[in-house]
Amino acid sequence: MDFLKGANGEAKLLYSDAEIDIIEAGAYVVCAVTGKRILLEDLKYWNVERQEAYIDAEAATKGFGFTPRSKE
């Protein structure tokens, strides 16, 4: 994402099924579950319906409302 070089602050994005549209340039978004910053180049998980970003698979699982299976 070289075109964002020099951008700082929180980005505003529109999440689609296979892509992301940048509404307002920035360097990061905030995870809806953990509150941690996610650099745009590291963003891999999001929810289109809720328009939320997630830092990792575990946070995405929680964000989508799934409960992990218990290890027995």
C-alpha positions as CSV (number, residue, x, y, z in Angstrom):
1,M,0.0,0.0,0.0
2,D,2.6,2.5,-1.1
3,F,0.0,5.1,-2.0
4,L,-0.7,5.5,1.7
5,K,2.9,6.3,2.6
6,G,2.9,9.2,5.0
7,A,-0.7,8.7,6.1
8,N,-1.1,8.6,9.8
9,G,-4.0,8.4,12.2
10,E,-7.1,6.2,12.0
11,A,-8.4,5.3,8.5
12,K,-12.1,5.1,7.6
13,L,-12.8,2.1,5.4
14,L,-15.8,0.5,3.6
15,Y,-15.5,-3.3,3.9
16,S,-16.7,-5.4,1.0
17,D,-16.6,-9.1,0.5
18,A,-13.2,-9.3,-1.2
19,E,-11.9,-5.8,-0.9
20,I,-11.7,-2.6,1.1
21,D,-12.4,0.9,-0.1
22,I,-10.6,3.7,1.6
23,I,-13.0,6.5,2.6
24,E,-10.5,8.5,4.6
25,A,-6.7,7.8,4.5
26,G,-4.9,6.7,7.6
27,A,-2.3,4.3,8.8
28,Y,-4.5,2.0,10.9
29,V,-8.0,0.9,12.0
30,V,-9.1,-0.3,15.4
31,C,-10.1,-3.9,16.2
32,A,-13.8,-4.0,17.2
33,V,-13.1,-6.7,19.8
34,T,-9.7,-5.9,21.4
35,G,-9.5,-2.1,20.7
36,K,-5.9,-2.6,19.4
37,R,-4.6,-0.8,16.3
38,I,-4.3,-2.7,13.1
39,L,-1.9,-1.4,10.5
40,L,-3.7,-1.3,7.1
41,E,-1.0,-3.6,5.5
42,D,-1.8,-6.2,8.3
43,L,-5.6,-6.1,8.0
44,K,-6.9,-9.6,7.0
45,Y,-10.1,-10.0,9.0
46,W,-13.3,-7.9,8.8
47,N,-17.1,-8.2,8.9
48,V,-18.9,-6.8,5.9
49,E,-22.4,-6.6,7.6
50,R,-21.1,-5.0,10.8
51,Q,-18.4,-2.9,9.0
52,E,-15.8,-4.0,11.7
53,A,-12.1,-4.9,11.5
54,Y,-10.5,-7.6,13.6
55,I,-6.8,-8.0,14.6
56,D,-6.7,-11.8,14.2
57,A,-8.7,-15.0,13.7
58,E,-9.6,-15.2,17.4
59,A,-11.0,-11.7,17.5
60,A,-12.9,-12.3,14.2
61,T,-14.5,-15.4,15.7
62,K,-15.7,-13.4,18.7
63,G,-16.8,-10.5,16.4
64,F,-18.9,-12.8,14.2
65,G,-20.5,-14.2,17.4
66,F,-19.1,-17.7,17.3
67,T,-18.1,-19.4,20.5
68,P,-15.0,-21.6,20.3
69,R,-15.5,-25.3,20.8
70,S,-14.3,-26.5,24.2
71,K,-11.3,-28.8,24.2
72,E,-12.3,-32.1,25.8
